[in-house]
Amino acid sequence: MSGAPSFPVNCVAQHMETTAEYDLECISVSKKFGTVQAVDDVSLTIPKGSFFSILGPSGCGKTTLMRMIAGFEHPNSGDIRIKGKSVVNTPPNKRNVKMVFQHLALFPMMNVFENIAYGLRCGGVPASEIETRVKDVLERIALPDVANREIHQLSGGQKQRIAIARCMVLKPDVLLLDEPLGALDLKLREAMKIELKLLQHQFETTFLYITHDQSEALVMSDNVAVMNSGKFEQIGTPQNLYHDPATAFVAGFVGDTNRWAGKATSSNGSVIKLETDTGRQVSGAARGTGKISQGDKVTAFVRPEHITAEKLDKKSRAQTAAAKNVISGTVESLLFNGANSRVLVRDQSGDLVEAEVVLTGGSQDMKPGDDVTLNWAAQQTMCFVT
């Protein structure tokens, strides 16, 4: 998007001394429902003005954590602090946080102005100030002329912005967003990712975003916590999570990847060799703890963009002879997606491998049935003990 402002990347540190520079802190927070440990000793700190996402599969505990932050659930242990002040014993209506739900919960019997003004009126704000603040927030979300419209007259994207405006007019310390794009169609969802990032920058308010969609988290966030089975697997920038995952779960959940399970046959410093369950020999780099010994069970991951696919001929054989990992196979399918197009190759061990192809030059004429070679460097194979 031309002319879009650049966004600073904020650093997230855990277990640091409490100060008001953090809009939100969770310190060793846990929650059980009967025998189910929904949230298990999680900690995070979110600096002022950040766009922070919690990413994880359904049932991992992310919504339970958000509900505890909002005050709808009470933690069994741990502390939650907003601007340095504990709120674990503060009721939801006394916490200066607001929440946008997936289905928005706009009042259909009220027009746009009345929806945005509702919280101000409940708080006893004078009518003259309400009018000024509603007008200001409509200007800031770039919808200055919709105050008198009915909710059913708005597009899906406009409803999203009105739901955010209704919260932001109350000047919260933190805005909580629980999968707010889930009900939108794909094209609108893609557009709203950019809209939300720009709105967060416009209001300079901390956004805490809950999602199971990695694309939403990676595109919008300054930092992301990847959650699994009630715990945080890793917290970091989107770039850090993608290029340097700390665990096998993060490597497999964040971004697209090829995956092989097997056993380490040798280890030489940071480079290991493994034999996959289908008999494939693969060279890779130890990740996570960085310690992989001969005989360890290992899961290996390779991103499709790190694999070069070439039609099998004399030229390609010469180019790939020195590569650390070389696979021969047959093209099974082409997945056209413009610049992100990929090829699916069935290798000689029966595995299906996905590689990116460039739609300029020789790759563009690959077709099902073609014999190809796939090659990639050992350092691009991320190996974890599992």
PAKERO-665763 format. One record per residue (C-alpha): residue number from 1; residue in one letter; chain; x, y, z. Coordinates in nm, 2 decimals. Example, Ala and Ser with C-alpha at 12.3 -4.5 7.8 and 13.67 -1.06 7.14 Angstrom:
# residues 2
n:res:chain:x:y:z
1:A:A:1.23:-0.45:0.78
2:S:A:1.37:-0.11:0.71
//
This chain:
# residues 386
n:res:chain:x:y:z
1:M:A:0.00:0.00:0.00
2:S:A:0.16:0.32:-0.12
3:G:A:0.19:0.60:0.14
4:A:A:0.13:0.36:0.43
5:P:A:0.32:0.45:0.75
6:S:A:0.60:0.23:0.86
7:F:A:0.54:0.05:1.19
8:P:A:0.80:0.02:1.46
9:V:A:0.87:-0.33:1.59
10:N:A:0.84:-0.34:1.97
11:C:A:1.03:-0.60:2.18
12:V:A:0.86:-0.83:2.41
13:A:A:1.04:-0.94:2.73
14:Q:A:0.92:-1.18:2.99
15:H:A:0.94:-1.17:3.37
16:M:A:1.07:-0.82:3.38
17:E:A:1.02:-0.57:3.65
18:T:A:0.67:-0.42:3.65
19:T:A:0.65:-0.06:3.51
20:A:A:0.38:0.15:3.36
21:E:A:0.56:0.13:3.02
22:Y:A:0.38:-0.20:2.98
23:D:A:0.01:-0.17:2.89
24:L:A:-0.06:-0.53:2.98
25:E:A:0.12:-0.80:3.18
26:C:A:0.03:-1.16:3.25
27:I:A:0.25:-1.32:3.52
28:S:A:0.24:-1.70:3.56
29:V:A:-0.13:-1.71:3.49
30:S:A:-0.31:-2.04:3.51
31:K:A:-0.67:-2.15:3.47
32:K:A:-0.84:-2.50:3.51
33:F:A:-1.19:-2.61:3.43
34:G:A:-1.24:-2.92:3.64
35:T:A:-0.95:-3.15:3.54
36:V:A:-0.88:-2.95:3.22
37:Q:A:-0.58:-2.72:3.23
38:A:A:-0.69:-2.45:2.99
39:V:A:-0.41:-2.21:3.06
40:D:A:-0.09:-2.33:3.22
41:D:A:0.15:-2.08:3.38
42:V:A:0.18:-1.83:3.09
43:S:A:0.36:-1.50:3.12
44:L:A:0.38:-1.21:2.87
45:T:A:0.45:-0.83:2.87
46:I:A:0.31:-0.60:2.60
47:P:A:0.48:-0.26:2.56
48:K:A:0.26:0.05:2.52
49:G:A:0.12:0.10:2.17
50:S:A:0.19:-0.26:2.04
51:F:A:0.00:-0.48:1.81
52:F:A:0.04:-0.82:1.99
53:S:A:-0.12:-1.14:1.87
54:I:A:-0.18:-1.48:2.04
55:L:A:-0.18:-1.75:1.77
56:G:A:-0.28:-2.11:1.82
57:P:A:-0.52:-2.38:1.72
58:S:A:-0.87:-2.41:1.85
59:G:A:-0.88:-2.53:2.21
60:C:A:-0.52:-2.41:2.29
61:G:A:-0.64:-2.17:2.56
62:K:A:-0.60:-1.84:2.39
63:T:A:-0.97:-1.73:2.43
64:T:A:-0.97:-1.83:2.79
65:L:A:-0.66:-1.61:2.85
66:M:A:-0.83:-1.32:2.68
67:R:A:-1.14:-1.37:2.89
68:M:A:-0.93:-1.36:3.20
69:I:A:-0.77:-1.03:3.08
70:A:A:-1.12:-0.89:3.01
71:G:A:-1.24:-1.00:3.36
72:F:A:-1.50:-1.26:3.24
73:E:A:-1.29:-1.55:3.39
74:H:A:-1.08:-1.54:3.71
75:P:A:-0.74:-1.71:3.71
76:N:A:-0.67:-1.99:3.95
77:S:A:-0.32:-1.84:4.00
78:G:A:-0.10:-1.56:3.87
79:D:A:-0.15:-1.19:3.82
80:I:A:-0.28:-0.97:3.54
81:R:A:-0.17:-0.61:3.54
82:I:A:-0.29:-0.32:3.32
83:K:A:-0.05:-0.02:3.32
84:G:A:0.13:-0.17:3.62
85:K:A:-0.18:-0.22:3.83
86:S:A:-0.32:-0.56:3.92
87:V:A:-0.68:-0.62:3.80
88:V:A:-0.74:-0.98:3.90
89:N:A:-0.99:-0.87:4.16
90:T:A:-1.14:-0.59:3.94
91:P:A:-1.47:-0.65:3.77
92:P:A:-1.49:-0.63:3.39
93:N:A:-1.67:-0.29:3.39
94:K:A:-1.40:-0.14:3.60
95:R:A:-1.11:-0.25:3.38
96:N:A:-1.01:0.00:3.11
97:V:A:-1.01:-0.26:2.84
98:K:A:-1.26:-0.31:2.56
99:M:A:-1.34:-0.61:2.35
100:V:A:-1.44:-0.66:1.98
101:F:A:-1.60:-1.00:1.92
102:Q:A:-1.61:-1.21:1.60
103:H:A:-1.97:-1.12:1.54
104:L:A:-1.92:-0.75:1.65
105:A:A:-2.24:-0.73:1.86
106:L:A:-2.35:-0.39:1.71
107:F:A:-2.70:-0.29:1.81
108:P:A:-2.92:-0.32:1.51
109:M:A:-3.19:-0.10:1.65
110:M:A:-2.95:0.20:1.68
111:N:A:-2.78:0.39:1.40
112:V:A:-2.40:0.44:1.38
113:F:A:-2.39:0.75:1.60
114:E:A:-2.60:0.58:1.87
115:N:A:-2.39:0.27:1.86
116:I:A:-2.07:0.46:1.91
117:A:A:-2.22:0.70:2.17
118:Y:A:-2.37:0.41:2.38
119:G:A:-2.08:0.36:2.62
120:L:A:-2.03:0.74:2.66
121:R:A:-2.40:0.78:2.76
122:C:A:-2.38:0.50:3.00
123:G:A:-2.08:0.67:3.16
124:G:A:-2.27:1.00:3.20
125:V:A:-2.06:1.20:2.95
126:P:A:-2.23:1.53:2.86
127:A:A:-2.42:1.54:2.53
128:S:A:-2.19:1.81:2.38
129:E:A:-1.88:1.61:2.45
130:I:A:-2.04:1.29:2.31
131:E:A:-2.11:1.46:1.98
132:T:A:-1.75:1.59:1.96
133:R:A:-1.59:1.25:2.05
134:V:A:-1.81:1.05:1.81
135:K:A:-1.74:1.29:1.53
136:D:A:-1.37:1.27:1.60
137:V:A:-1.36:0.89:1.61
138:L:A:-1.55:0.87:1.28
139:E:A:-1.30:1.09:1.13
140:R:A:-1.01:0.88:1.25
141:I:A:-1.16:0.56:1.10
142:A:A:-1.22:0.74:0.77
143:L:A:-1.60:0.72:0.79
144:P:A:-1.70:1.08:0.87
145:D:A:-2.03:1.07:0.68
146:V:A:-2.20:0.75:0.82
147:A:A:-2.32:0.88:1.16
148:N:A:-2.69:0.86:1.06
149:R:A:-2.68:0.53:0.87
150:E:A:-2.85:0.22:1.00
151:I:A:-2.62:-0.08:1.08
152:H:A:-2.78:-0.29:0.80
153:Q:A:-2.68:-0.02:0.55
154:L:A:-2.31:-0.07:0.62
155:S:A:-2.07:-0.31:0.44
156:G:A:-1.88:-0.58:0.63
157:G:A:-1.57:-0.37:0.65
158:Q:A:-1.75:-0.06:0.76
159:K:A:-1.92:-0.26:1.04
160:Q:A:-1.57:-0.38:1.15
161:R:A:-1.45:-0.02:1.18
162:I:A:-1.77:0.09:1.36
163:A:A:-1.72:-0.19:1.62
164:I:A:-1.37:-0.07:1.68
165:A:A:-1.48:0.30:1.69
166:R:A:-1.74:0.21:1.96
167:C:A:-1.46:0.08:2.17
168:M:A:-1.19:0.34:2.09
169:V:A:-1.43:0.63:2.17
170:L:A:-1.40:0.52:2.53
171:K:A:-1.02:0.55:2.52
172:P:A:-0.92:0.20:2.65
173:D:A:-0.57:0.11:2.76
174:V:A:-0.60:-0.21:2.57
175:L:A:-0.83:-0.32:2.29
176:L:A:-0.90:-0.70:2.29
177:L:A:-1.00:-0.85:1.95
178:D:A:-1.13:-1.21:1.95
179:E:A:-1.10:-1.34:1.59
180:P:A:-1.29:-1.04:1.46
181:L:A:-1.23:-1.13:1.09
182:G:A:-1.35:-1.49:1.11
183:A:A:-1.70:-1.41:0.97
184:L:A:-1.57:-1.22:0.67
185:D:A:-1.52:-1.35:0.32
186:L:A:-1.16:-1.41:0.20
187:K:A:-1.11:-1.09:0.00
188:L:A:-1.26:-0.86:0.27
189:R:A:-1.05:-1.04:0.53
190:E:A:-0.73:-0.97:0.34
191:A:A:-0.82:-0.61:0.31
192:M:A:-0.92:-0.58:0.68
193:K:A:-0.57:-0.70:0.79
194:I:A:-0.42:-0.38:0.65
195:E:A:-0.71:-0.18:0.78
196:L:A:-0.67:-0.30:1.14
197:K:A:-0.29:-0.24:1.13
198:L:A:-0.35:0.11:1.01
199:L:A:-0.62:0.18:1.27
200:Q:A:-0.40:0.05:1.55
201:H:A:-0.12:0.29:1.43
202:Q:A:-0.38:0.57:1.40
203:F:A:-0.51:0.53:1.76
204:E:A:-0.17:0.44:1.91
205:T:A:-0.35:0.20:2.14
206:T:A:-0.23:-0.15:2.24
207:F:A:-0.42:-0.42:2.04
208:L:A:-0.43:-0.77:2.17
209:Y:A:-0.55:-1.00:1.89
210:I:A:-0.66:-1.36:1.92
211:T:A:-0.65:-1.58:1.61
212:H:A:-0.59:-1.93:1.48
213:D:A:-0.50:-1.78:1.14
214:Q:A:-0.13:-1.75:1.10
215:S:A:-0.16:-1.50:0.81
216:E:A:-0.35:-1.26:1.02
217:A:A:-0.10:-1.28:1.31
218:L:A:0.21:-1.25:1.08
219:V:A:0.08:-0.96:0.87
220:M:A:-0.04:-0.74:1.15
221:S:A:0.16:-0.80:1.46
222:D:A:0.47:-0.64:1.61
223:N:A:0.50:-0.96:1.82
224:V:A:0.32:-1.29:1.84
225:A:A:0.29:-1.56:2.11
226:V:A:0.23:-1.91:1.97
227:M:A:0.01:-2.10:2.21
228:N:A:-0.03:-2.48:2.23
229:S:A:-0.21:-2.69:2.50
230:G:A:-0.23:-2.40:2.74
231:K:A:0.13:-2.29:2.71
232:F:A:0.33:-2.04:2.51
233:E:A:0.57:-2.23:2.28
234:Q:A:0.75:-1.91:2.17
235:I:A:0.71:-1.53:2.17
236:G:A:0.88:-1.32:1.91
237:T:A:0.85:-1.11:1.60
238:P:A:0.67:-1.27:1.30
239:Q:A:1.01:-1.28:1.12
240:N:A:1.17:-1.46:1.42
241:L:A:0.89:-1.71:1.45
242:Y:A:0.90:-1.79:1.08
243:H:A:1.28:-1.81:1.03
244:D:A:1.39:-1.93:1.37
245:P:A:1.12:-2.14:1.53
246:A:A:1.21:-2.26:1.88
247:T:A:1.01:-2.58:1.87
248:A:A:0.88:-2.84:1.63
249:F:A:0.52:-2.72:1.69
250:V:A:0.61:-2.36:1.59
251:A:A:0.80:-2.48:1.28
252:G:A:0.50:-2.68:1.17
253:F:A:0.23:-2.43:1.27
254:V:A:0.38:-2.10:1.15
255:G:A:0.41:-2.09:0.77
256:D:A:0.39:-2.37:0.51
257:T:A:0.64:-2.65:0.53
258:N:A:0.74:-2.99:0.42
259:R:A:0.78:-3.23:0.71
260:W:A:0.96:-3.56:0.76
261:A:A:0.98:-3.78:1.07
262:G:A:1.28:-4.00:1.12
263:K:A:1.59:-4.09:1.32
264:A:A:1.93:-3.92:1.34
265:T:A:2.20:-4.15:1.18
266:S:A:2.49:-3.91:1.26
267:S:A:2.56:-3.58:1.42
268:N:A:2.85:-3.35:1.34
269:G:A:2.83:-3.02:1.53
270:S:A:2.52:-2.84:1.41
271:V:A:2.47:-3.05:1.10
272:I:A:2.30:-3.39:1.13
273:K:A:2.20:-3.67:0.89
274:L:A:1.87:-3.85:0.94
275:E:A:1.68:-4.13:0.77
276:T:A:1.31:-4.06:0.74
277:D:A:1.04:-4.31:0.81
278:T:A:1.01:-4.37:0.43
279:G:A:1.38:-4.43:0.39
280:R:A:1.48:-4.08:0.26
281:Q:A:1.83:-3.96:0.36
282:V:A:1.83:-3.59:0.46
283:S:A:2.09:-3.35:0.59
284:G:A:1.98:-3.08:0.82
285:A:A:2.06:-2.83:1.10
286:A:A:1.97:-2.88:1.46
287:R:A:1.72:-2.63:1.60
288:G:A:1.55:-2.57:1.93
289:T:A:1.79:-2.70:2.20
290:G:A:2.05:-2.75:1.93
291:K:A:2.14:-3.09:2.07
292:I:A:2.07:-3.39:1.85
293:S:A:2.25:-3.72:1.90
294:Q:A:2.27:-4.03:1.69
295:G:A:1.96:-4.24:1.74
296:D:A:1.73:-3.95:1.85
297:K:A:1.39:-3.93:1.69
298:V:A:1.38:-3.62:1.48
299:T:A:1.12:-3.42:1.28
300:A:A:1.26:-3.22:0.99
301:F:A:1.10:-2.92:0.83
302:V:A:1.18:-2.74:0.50
303:R:A:0.99:-2.44:0.37
304:P:A:0.87:-2.47:0.00
305:E:A:1.05:-2.15:-0.10
306:H:A:1.39:-2.30:0.01
307:I:A:1.35:-2.59:-0.24
308:T:A:1.46:-2.54:-0.60
309:A:A:1.27:-2.74:-0.86
310:E:A:1.43:-2.81:-1.20
311:K:A:1.33:-3.04:-1.49
312:L:A:1.56:-3.34:-1.49
313:D:A:1.82:-3.30:-1.77
314:K:A:2.20:-3.29:-1.81
315:K:A:2.22:-2.93:-1.71
316:S:A:2.01:-2.97:-1.39
317:R:A:2.21:-3.28:-1.29
318:A:A:2.54:-3.08:-1.31
319:Q:A:2.39:-2.79:-1.11
320:T:A:2.26:-3.00:-0.83
321:A:A:2.55:-3.25:-0.80
322:A:A:2.71:-3.05:-0.51
323:A:A:2.38:-2.98:-0.32
324:K:A:2.34:-3.11:0.03
325:N:A:1.99:-3.25:-0.04
326:V:A:1.89:-3.37:-0.38
327:I:A:1.56:-3.55:-0.45
328:S:A:1.44:-3.69:-0.78
329:G:A:1.07:-3.72:-0.84
330:T:A:0.78:-3.67:-1.07
331:V:A:0.55:-3.37:-1.09
332:E:A:0.21:-3.47:-0.96
333:S:A:0.04:-3.13:-0.96
334:L:A:0.09:-2.76:-1.02
335:L:A:-0.07:-2.52:-0.78
336:F:A:-0.10:-2.19:-0.96
337:N:A:-0.12:-1.88:-0.73
338:G:A:0.06:-1.61:-0.93
339:A:A:0.39:-1.52:-0.78
340:N:A:0.34:-1.78:-0.50
341:S:A:0.28:-2.08:-0.73
342:R:A:0.41:-2.42:-0.63
343:V:A:0.47:-2.76:-0.76
344:L:A:0.39:-3.09:-0.59
345:V:A:0.64:-3.36:-0.65
346:R:A:0.62:-3.73:-0.56
347:D:A:0.97:-3.85:-0.48
348:Q:A:1.11:-4.20:-0.52
349:S:A:1.03:-4.29:-0.16
350:G:A:0.67:-4.20:-0.20
351:D:A:0.67:-3.87:-0.02
352:L:A:0.49:-3.57:-0.16
353:V:A:0.71:-3.26:-0.16
354:E:A:0.60:-2.90:-0.21
355:A:A:0.83:-2.65:-0.37
356:E:A:0.79:-2.29:-0.50
357:V:A:0.83:-2.22:-0.87
358:V:A:0.92:-1.90:-1.04
359:L:A:0.69:-1.82:-1.33
360:T:A:0.97:-1.69:-1.55
361:G:A:1.22:-1.91:-1.72
362:G:A:1.23:-2.28:-1.73
363:S:A:0.99:-2.36:-1.43
364:Q:A:0.69:-2.21:-1.61
365:D:A:0.66:-2.51:-1.85
366:M:A:0.66:-2.78:-1.58
367:K:A:0.36:-3.01:-1.61
368:P:A:0.23:-3.32:-1.44
369:G:A:0.44:-3.63:-1.53
370:D:A:0.76:-3.44:-1.58
371:D:A:1.07:-3.58:-1.40
372:V:A:1.24:-3.32:-1.18
373:T:A:1.51:-3.27:-0.92
374:L:A:1.45:-3.09:-0.60
375:N:A:1.75:-2.95:-0.41
376:W:A:1.81:-2.74:-0.10
377:A:A:2.09:-2.66:0.15
378:A:A:2.12:-2.86:0.47
379:Q:A:2.10:-2.53:0.68
380:Q:A:1.74:-2.49:0.54
381:T:A:1.63:-2.82:0.70
382:M:A:1.51:-2.74:1.05
383:C:A:1.55:-3.04:1.27
384:F:A:1.40:-3.09:1.62
385:V:A:1.41:-3.38:1.86
386:T:A:1.06:-3.51:1.90
//
